[in-house]
Amino acid sequence: MPFLQLFQCTQGGLSSCLHLTFVPTSGYRTYLLDNYQQAHQLPLKSKRIHSRLSGSFISTFKGRGMEFDEARPYQPGDDIRSIDWRVTARSGKTHTKLYREERERPVLIWVDLRKPMFFASQGMFKSVLAAKAAALLAWSSTQHNDRLGGLIFSEEQHTELRPQRGKSATLHFLQQLAKHTAWFTNNGNKNNVAKSAIENQSADHALNRLRRVAKPGSLIFLISDFRNMNDHKNANIESSLAQMAKHNDLVMLFINDPLEQQLPPSGLYKITDGQNEMTINTHNPTLRSKYQQRFATHQQYLKDLCVKLGIFYINISTDKPLLESLQKGLNLRTKF
C-alpha cells in the first residue's frame, strides 16, 4: 500500500503557503529576509560541520579545495608531512607549507517537486518544507561567497541552474523555485503503475543531470522524500550517487511527514488526492504494522545507503522546526 496522499495541493493553492510569488510583494520580501537572517545560524564551513548517523560521526565535510599560500619556518606541532623540502634545502632551515581554503566552492541544491512531495498531515506540505530548506541553504551559501546552482525537478519539468556567485544568483534560484510548474499542475488521473515509473525516471534523469553539472569539490544538497528509490533497487540512482560522492560532499535531506511513519489511531478517516476521496479503516492491526514497516524499511535503506557511500543524512519532518533540524543534523559546533 503506498503512503497516504492527504491534502493534495490544488492549482493556485501554494502561494499562500510558500510566500513566494512572481512579483516582489511584501510577503515575498519578508520571507526572503527571514531566511537571509536565519542563514547566519547555518554556517556551511567544513571546520564546524560533522554529520551523525545513529549516534556516531561519519566524517567532516571535505570542504573547499586547498591551495598553497606560503612557506614559513617550521614551528613545534607542525605536521611533518607539510614540510617544504625544497625551501628547506635552499635555505638550510626547516620550512612548512601553509595552505588556505579556496575562496569559493560550488553549492548545488537538488529539489524534488514530484507529486508525492505535495503531501501533509500537519505543519506544511513536504514540497513547501523542501523549498524553505532550499532557500535557507541558498542564502547561507551566498553569505559564504560560494557559487550557487541547482536542479529543481518534477515529472513534467527539470530546471537546471549553473553555479553563479552573489545575491542575484540566490534570487534567481528562488524565483525559478517559486515559478516551477509543479506548483500549478495536477495530472492525477494517471494510474499508480504509470505514476511510479514516471517518478523513478524523473529522479534518475535529474540525478544524471546533476552529476554532469557537479564539479569535484562541490557541496551538494539532495532534498526529497526519495520515494520509490528502494522499491526496485534502482541501480542507476545508486550509481549516480556513488559517482558524485567520490569527489563531492553530499547531504541527503530526507523530507517526511508523521503520517507517513505510522497510521493515525484506530478509526475511519477520509483521505483525498485533490481529485478523489476515499475512506480508510485503521482498526486492522496487520495493516497498521505493514504500513509502519514500509516506512521504516524505506528510511533504513536511505541510512544504509548514506553510510555505504559516505553521504551525510539528515531527517527533516514537517512537524519539526526546520532550522533546528538542520543544525542538529549537521551537528554544528558552537565555536570554530
Secondary structure, 3 states (H helix, E strand, C coil): CCCCCCCCCCCCCCHHHHCCCCCCCHHHHHHHHHHHHHHHHCCCCHHHCEEEECCEEEEECCCCCEEEEEEEECCCCCCHHHECHHHHHHHCCCEEEEEEECCCCEEEEEEECCHHHCCCCCCCCHHHHHHHHHHHHHHHHHHCCCEEEEEEECCCCEEEEEEEECHHHHHHHHHHHHCCHHHCCCCCCCCHHHHHHHHHHHHHHHHHHHHHHCCCCCEEEEEECCCCCCCCCCHHHHHHHHHHHHHCEEEEEEEECHHHHCCCCCCEEEEECCCCEEEEECCCHHHHHHHHHHHHHHHHHHHHHHHHHCCEEEEEECCCCHHHHHHHHHCCCCCC
